[in-house]
Amino acid sequence: MTASTEPDVATLSFEQARDELVRVVAELEQGAPTLEHSLSLWERGEALAARCDEWLVGARRRLDEARPAADTPGAAR
């Protein structure tokens, strides 16, 4: 995939971002043909990791909101 055909990171689901991040890391580990390509991969990987983190923070927030108030420390029972 080239930069012009890669989907916008902000539109990716957690699974899509994670899978692409795995691909980017594997490509970096193999060694990119140029420094510029390596930098491009690194930047994409950072953006993908941030997107995964957004999803995980959102999931944590949803779980915390779904717990009954009685499960929180100090709540009256």
N, C-alpha and C positions, 0 to 999 in steps of 0.2 A: 504494500500500500504506500502511496506517496502522500505527501502533505496535502495535495489538492484533492485526493480521493478519500482521505481519512474523515470519518464522521466527527462532528463537533463533540468534544468530550462532555459538554454540559447536557447532551441529549442521551448519553449512554446509560443503560441500566447498570446496576452493580455487577452483574454477571458479565456483561459485555466489556465493561471497563477492566474487570479482573482478568478476563481472558486475553484482552489485548495487552495488558500490562505484562502478563506472563510471556507473551510473544516478544514484546519489546526487550524484556530482560534477557531472554534467550538470545536474541539477535545481538545485544550488547556484549554478552558473554562470548559469543563467537568472534567478535571483532568486526566492526563496520569498516568498509573500504576506505573511508575518508574521515578526517576529523570533523568536518562539517556534518556528515551523516551521523556520526556518533553524538554530536551535540544535539542534533535534531531528535534523535531517539531518546536521549536523556531528558530533554524538555518535554517530550510527549509522555514519557514514563512518569515524570513528576506530576504532570497534569492528570494522568490516569490515577495515580496513587491518591491525589487530592480528591478526585471524584469518588473513589472507593471510600475514602474517609468520610466524605459528606454523607454517603449512603449509610455507613455504619453509625455515625452520630445520629442521623435521623431515625434509624431503627432503634437505637438505645432510647431516644426520647419517646418514641411511640410505646416501647415496652414500659418505661417508667410511668407514662401517663395511663397506661392500661391497668397498672397495679392498683388494687383498692387502697384507699387512704389508710386503712387499718394495718396494712403491711409496712407502713413507714415508721421508723423509730420515733417514739414519743407520742404516737397517735393514741387517742383514747379508745378503749375496747369495750 
